[in-house]
């Protein structure tokens, strides 16, 4: 009798174990495990997939409005992907990327060879949109759009032209009654891609500027006072009669700050706009280097605004976090295509189709597994 009971118990245990591992099937449909497994592997994987992916970036102020728009629009169909961006200036963004305290960086001036060598791995430059830097000013009694040449802007920032009624300025602005007042020069005090674009342009139009000051995000300014960010520069200019400064086009448009025209290589005085910035990018695709580090300031062509530039998003080619890498790769594919439609409304010029094609191919360099 005891032997029979043991045999039945053994058979029952095997049956229960088999039953526990089985799924209930009704009419060919799997309804689930017969014994509820609250912590099954499939459930855990689903939960992980549904967790938000948070990606942090930092850098240039120049593209902040379009990046903010993009990250918001992309999050709507992709609610688990959250991209945070700190507008701290190109220099700070590059430093944070090199130190790996952020996943991606952003800059208005390409990284130098020295900066790239200091990073722990290869970094990919990805142009995202085009924009412009414009001269802003406050001159008592003058409401007209001022005209500037590259040489005049360079001489003002070199401290060689000191008065608003200087003959060099007066010659470009015939009919405008210019006061005999001192010019107060205002520049960025922080490491800035906007400054890089400004200095890059001045170096192309003025041999003296190129020799004495050169190109950089934080040059040694010969004259002037510094303000932090676009808001700092514009604040000093609007509060100081007789002053001149420079800000990004989108900032001037959003804050209704008047800005001047700049003479291009063709001799035309052009006001910055989406159209004139697009014209500056027309020849970029045919001359685009493999690493996308290119300058289009002082570009030739009709209707070109000469202080135009790409802005770049910076990504490691072999990032350590592959989940974030895949999410950022998917975002970039969207930004280069669907995202470009948001450019014009924010004062940016979209990328030429040829550049988008080159970048799409370059995205294959980013390792996601």
C-alpha positions as CSV (number, residue, x, y, z in Angstrom):
1,X,0.0,0.0,0.0
2,X,2.8,2.4,0.9
3,X,4.6,1.6,-2.3
4,X,1.4,2.4,-4.3
5,X,1.0,5.8,-2.5
6,X,4.6,6.8,-3.3
7,X,4.1,5.9,-6.9
8,X,0.9,8.0,-7.2
9,X,2.6,11.0,-5.4
10,X,5.6,10.8,-7.8
11,X,3.3,10.7,-10.9
12,X,1.2,13.7,-9.5
13,X,4.3,15.8,-9.0
14,X,5.5,15.2,-12.5
15,X,2.2,16.0,-13.9
16,X,2.0,19.3,-11.9
17,X,5.5,20.2,-13.0
18,X,4.6,19.5,-16.7
19,X,1.4,21.4,-16.3
20,X,3.1,24.4,-14.7
21,X,5.5,24.8,-17.7
22,X,2.7,24.5,-20.2
23,X,0.6,27.1,-21.9
24,X,-3.2,26.8,-22.2
25,X,-4.2,26.6,-25.8
26,X,-7.9,27.1,-26.9
27,X,-8.8,26.8,-30.6
28,X,-5.1,27.1,-31.5
29,X,-4.6,30.4,-29.5
30,X,-2.1,30.5,-26.7
31,X,-3.9,32.1,-23.7
32,X,-0.9,32.0,-21.3
33,X,0.9,30.0,-18.9
34,X,-1.2,27.6,-16.7
35,X,0.7,28.9,-13.7
36,X,0.9,32.6,-13.6
37,X,4.6,33.7,-13.9
38,X,4.5,37.4,-12.8
39,X,8.2,37.9,-13.5
40,X,8.6,36.1,-16.8
41,X,11.5,37.1,-19.1
42,X,9.2,38.3,-21.8
43,X,7.4,40.6,-19.4
44,X,10.7,42.0,-18.1
45,X,11.9,42.7,-21.7
46,X,8.6,44.4,-22.6
47,X,8.9,46.6,-19.4
48,X,12.5,47.5,-20.3
49,X,11.5,48.4,-23.9
50,X,8.7,50.7,-22.5
51,X,11.1,52.5,-20.2
52,X,12.0,56.0,-21.3
53,X,15.4,56.5,-23.0
54,X,16.9,59.8,-21.8
55,X,19.6,61.3,-23.9
56,X,21.5,64.4,-22.8
57,X,23.3,66.9,-25.0
58,X,24.8,70.4,-24.7
59,X,26.4,73.0,-26.9
60,X,25.7,75.9,-29.2
61,X,23.0,78.6,-28.7
62,X,22.7,79.1,-32.4
63,X,20.5,76.0,-33.1
64,X,18.6,76.0,-29.8
65,X,15.2,77.0,-31.2
66,X,15.2,74.3,-34.0
67,X,16.6,71.6,-31.7
68,X,14.0,72.4,-29.1
69,X,11.3,72.1,-31.8
70,X,12.7,68.9,-33.1
71,X,13.0,67.2,-29.8
72,X,9.5,68.1,-28.9
73,X,8.0,67.0,-32.3
74,X,10.0,63.7,-32.3
75,X,8.9,62.9,-28.8
76,X,5.2,62.9,-29.9
77,X,5.4,59.7,-32.0
78,X,8.3,58.4,-29.9
79,X,7.2,59.0,-26.3
80,X,9.8,56.8,-24.8
81,X,12.7,58.9,-26.3
82,X,13.4,62.0,-24.3
83,X,16.2,64.2,-25.6
84,X,17.4,67.0,-23.3
85,X,19.6,69.9,-24.5
86,X,21.5,72.5,-22.6
87,X,22.3,75.7,-24.5
88,X,25.7,76.5,-23.0
89,X,27.7,77.6,-26.0
90,X,29.8,75.6,-28.5
91,X,32.9,75.7,-26.4
92,X,31.2,74.2,-23.3
93,X,29.4,71.7,-25.4
94,X,32.6,70.4,-27.0
95,X,34.3,70.2,-23.5
96,X,31.3,68.2,-22.1
97,X,31.3,65.8,-25.1
98,X,35.1,65.2,-24.8
99,X,34.7,64.6,-21.0
100,X,31.7,62.3,-21.8
101,X,29.4,64.1,-19.4
102,X,26.8,64.3,-22.3
103,X,25.9,61.9,-25.0
104,X,26.1,64.4,-27.8
105,X,27.4,67.9,-28.4
106,X,26.6,70.8,-30.7
107,X,28.7,73.5,-32.2
108,X,28.6,76.3,-34.7
109,X,32.3,76.0,-35.4
110,X,33.9,72.6,-36.3
111,X,36.1,71.0,-33.7
112,X,39.8,71.6,-34.3
113,X,42.2,68.7,-34.9
114,X,43.6,69.2,-31.4
115,X,40.1,68.9,-29.8
116,X,39.3,65.8,-31.9
117,X,42.6,64.2,-30.7
118,X,41.8,64.9,-27.1
119,X,38.5,63.0,-27.3
120,X,38.5,59.3,-26.2
121,X,37.2,58.2,-29.6
122,X,36.4,59.4,-33.2
123,X,33.6,62.0,-33.3
124,X,31.3,62.5,-36.3
125,X,30.3,66.1,-37.4
126,X,26.7,66.1,-38.7
127,X,25.5,69.4,-40.2
128,X,21.8,69.9,-39.1
129,X,20.7,73.3,-40.5
130,X,22.1,76.6,-41.8
131,X,21.8,80.0,-40.1
132,X,23.4,83.4,-40.1
133,X,25.1,85.9,-37.8
134,X,24.0,89.5,-38.2
135,X,25.4,92.9,-37.1
136,X,23.1,94.8,-34.7
137,X,23.5,98.4,-33.6
138,X,22.0,101.3,-31.8
139,X,22.8,104.7,-33.3
140,X,21.0,107.9,-32.0
141,X,18.8,109.5,-34.7
142,X,19.3,106.6,-37.2
143,X,16.5,104.3,-38.1
144,X,17.7,103.2,-41.5
145,X,19.0,99.7,-42.3
146,X,22.8,100.3,-42.1
147,X,25.1,98.9,-44.7
148,X,28.4,97.3,-43.8
149,X,31.3,95.8,-45.8
150,X,33.5,93.1,-44.5
151,X,36.5,95.5,-44.2
152,X,34.5,98.1,-42.3
153,X,33.2,95.5,-39.8
154,X,36.8,94.2,-39.4
155,X,38.2,97.7,-38.8
156,X,35.5,98.5,-36.3
157,X,36.3,95.3,-34.3
158,X,40.0,96.0,-34.7
159,X,39.4,99.4,-33.1
160,X,40.6,101.3,-36.2
161,X,37.2,102.9,-37.0
162,X,36.1,104.7,-33.8
163,X,33.3,107.1,-34.9
164,X,30.0,106.4,-36.5
165,X,30.5,109.2,-39.0
166,X,33.8,107.8,-40.2
167,X,34.2,108.3,-44.0
168,X,34.4,104.5,-44.6
169,X,30.9,104.0,-43.0
170,X,29.5,107.2,-44.5
171,X,30.5,106.1,-48.0
172,X,28.5,102.9,-47.7
173,X,25.4,104.8,-46.2
174,X,24.9,107.8,-48.5
175,X,22.0,109.9,-47.4
176,X,22.1,108.7,-43.8
177,X,22.9,111.4,-41.2
178,X,25.5,109.7,-39.0
179,X,26.4,111.3,-35.7
180,X,29.9,112.1,-34.5
181,X,29.7,109.7,-31.6
182,X,32.1,107.0,-30.4
183,X,31.4,103.4,-31.4
184,X,31.1,100.9,-28.5
185,X,32.1,97.5,-29.7
186,X,30.3,94.5,-28.1
187,X,31.3,90.9,-28.4
188,X,30.5,87.6,-26.7
189,X,32.4,86.9,-23.5
190,X,31.8,83.2,-23.6
191,X,33.3,80.6,-25.9
192,X,30.8,80.8,-28.7
193,X,30.2,79.2,-32.1
194,X,28.5,82.5,-33.1
195,X,31.8,84.2,-32.4
196,X,33.6,81.5,-34.4
197,X,31.4,82.3,-37.5
198,X,31.9,86.1,-37.0
199,X,35.7,85.8,-36.6
200,X,35.9,83.3,-39.5
201,X,34.2,85.8,-41.8
202,X,36.4,88.7,-40.6
203,X,39.5,86.6,-41.2
204,X,38.5,86.0,-44.8
205,X,37.8,89.7,-45.6
206,X,40.6,91.3,-43.6
207,X,44.3,90.1,-43.7
208,X,45.0,92.2,-40.7
209,X,42.2,90.5,-38.7
210,X,43.5,87.1,-39.8
211,X,47.1,87.9,-38.7
212,X,46.3,89.8,-35.4
213,X,43.2,88.0,-34.1
214,X,42.5,84.9,-36.3
215,X,39.6,82.5,-36.0
216,X,38.2,80.9,-32.8
217,X,35.3,80.7,-30.5
218,X,37.1,82.9,-27.9
219,X,39.6,85.2,-29.7
220,X,41.7,87.8,-28.0
221,X,39.5,90.8,-28.7
222,X,41.5,94.0,-29.6
223,X,38.7,96.3,-28.3
224,X,35.2,96.1,-26.9
225,X,33.1,94.8,-24.0
226,X,31.8,91.3,-23.6
227,X,28.3,90.0,-22.9
228,X,27.3,86.4,-22.2
229,X,25.2,84.8,-24.9
230,X,23.0,86.5,-27.4
231,X,21.0,88.0,-24.6
232,X,24.1,89.6,-23.1
233,X,25.3,91.1,-26.4
234,X,21.8,92.3,-27.4
235,X,21.3,93.7,-23.9
236,X,24.5,95.8,-24.0
237,X,23.7,97.0,-27.5
238,X,20.1,98.1,-26.9
239,X,21.1,99.8,-23.6
240,X,24.2,101.6,-25.0
241,X,23.7,104.3,-27.7
242,X,26.5,104.2,-30.3
243,X,27.1,100.4,-29.9
244,X,27.5,97.6,-32.3
245,X,27.4,93.8,-31.8
246,X,26.5,90.5,-33.4
247,X,23.8,87.9,-32.7
248,X,22.3,84.9,-34.5
249,X,19.7,85.7,-37.1
250,X,17.0,83.7,-35.3
251,X,17.6,85.6,-32.1
252,X,17.3,89.0,-33.9
253,X,14.0,87.9,-35.5
254,X,12.5,86.4,-32.4
255,X,13.3,89.5,-30.4
256,X,12.5,92.0,-33.1
257,X,16.0,93.5,-33.2
258,X,16.9,95.4,-36.3
259,X,20.1,94.3,-38.1
260,X,22.2,95.6,-41.0
261,X,23.0,94.5,-44.5
262,X,26.4,93.1,-45.3
263,X,28.2,93.3,-48.7
264,X,28.9,90.0,-50.3
265,X,31.7,88.9,-52.7
266,X,29.5,90.0,-55.7
267,X,29.3,93.5,-54.3
268,X,25.7,93.3,-53.3
269,X,24.4,94.5,-49.9
270,X,22.3,91.6,-48.6
271,X,20.1,91.3,-45.6
272,X,20.1,87.9,-43.9
273,X,17.1,85.7,-44.6
274,X,16.3,82.1,-45.2
275,X,16.7,82.7,-48.9
276,X,20.1,84.5,-48.7
277,X,21.4,81.8,-46.3
278,X,20.2,79.0,-48.7
279,X,22.0,80.8,-51.5
280,X,25.2,80.6,-49.4
281,X,24.9,76.8,-49.2
282,X,24.3,76.3,-52.9
283,X,27.9,75.3,-53.6
284,X,28.6,73.5,-50.4
285,X,27.5,70.0,-51.5
286,X,30.0,69.9,-54.4
287,X,32.9,71.0,-52.1
288,X,31.8,69.1,-48.9
289,X,34.8,67.3,-47.3
290,X,34.3,63.8,-46.0
291,X,34.3,64.9,-42.3
292,X,31.7,67.7,-43.0
293,X,34.0,70.3,-41.4
294,X,33.5,73.1,-43.9
295,X,33.2,76.9,-43.8
296,X,30.8,78.8,-46.1
297,X,31.4,82.3,-44.8
298,X,32.0,84.9,-47.6
299,X,30.7,82.5,-50.2
300,X,30.4,83.7,-53.8
301,X,27.2,83.9,-55.7
302,X,24.2,86.2,-56.3
303,X,22.0,86.9,-53.4
304,X,24.4,85.3,-50.9
305,X,24.4,86.5,-47.3
306,X,28.1,86.3,-46.5
307,X,28.0,85.5,-42.7
308,X,26.3,82.2,-43.1
309,X,27.2,78.8,-41.7
310,X,26.2,75.2,-41.0
311,X,25.7,74.2,-37.4
312,X,26.8,70.7,-36.4
313,X,25.6,68.0,-34.0
314,X,28.5,65.9,-32.6
315,X,28.3,62.1,-32.0
316,X,30.8,59.5,-31.0
317,X,31.2,56.9,-33.8
318,X,31.5,54.1,-31.2
319,X,29.5,55.3,-28.2
320,X,29.4,53.1,-25.1
321,X,25.6,53.2,-24.6
322,X,24.3,51.3,-27.6
323,X,20.6,51.8,-26.7
324,X,21.0,55.6,-26.7
325,X,23.1,55.3,-29.9
326,X,20.3,53.6,-31.7
327,X,17.7,56.1,-30.5
328,X,19.9,59.0,-31.5
329,X,20.6,57.4,-34.9
330,X,16.9,57.0,-35.5
331,X,16.3,60.7,-34.5
332,X,19.0,61.9,-36.8
333,X,17.5,60.1,-39.8
334,X,14.2,61.9,-38.9
335,X,15.9,65.3,-38.4
336,X,17.6,65.1,-41.8
337,X,14.3,64.4,-43.6
338,X,11.0,65.2,-41.9
339,X,12.6,67.6,-39.4
340,X,13.9,69.9,-42.2
341,X,10.3,71.2,-42.8
342,X,10.4,73.1,-39.5
343,X,13.5,75.2,-40.5
344,X,12.0,78.1,-42.4
345,X,9.4,79.0,-39.8
346,X,12.2,79.4,-37.3
347,X,14.5,81.4,-39.5
348,X,16.9,78.6,-40.5
349,X,17.7,77.3,-44.0
350,X,17.2,73.6,-44.6
351,X,20.1,71.4,-45.7
352,X,20.7,71.0,-49.5
353,X,19.5,67.5,-50.6
354,X,23.0,66.6,-51.7
355,X,24.3,67.2,-48.1
356,X,21.4,65.1,-46.6
357,X,22.4,62.2,-48.9
358,X,26.0,62.4,-47.9
359,X,25.1,62.6,-44.2
360,X,22.7,59.7,-44.4
361,X,25.5,57.5,-45.7
362,X,27.8,58.8,-42.9
363,X,25.4,57.7,-40.2
364,X,26.4,54.1,-40.9
365,X,29.7,54.9,-39.1
366,X,27.8,55.0,-35.7
367,X,28.1,51.6,-34.1
368,X,24.9,50.6,-32.3
369,X,25.8,47.0,-31.5
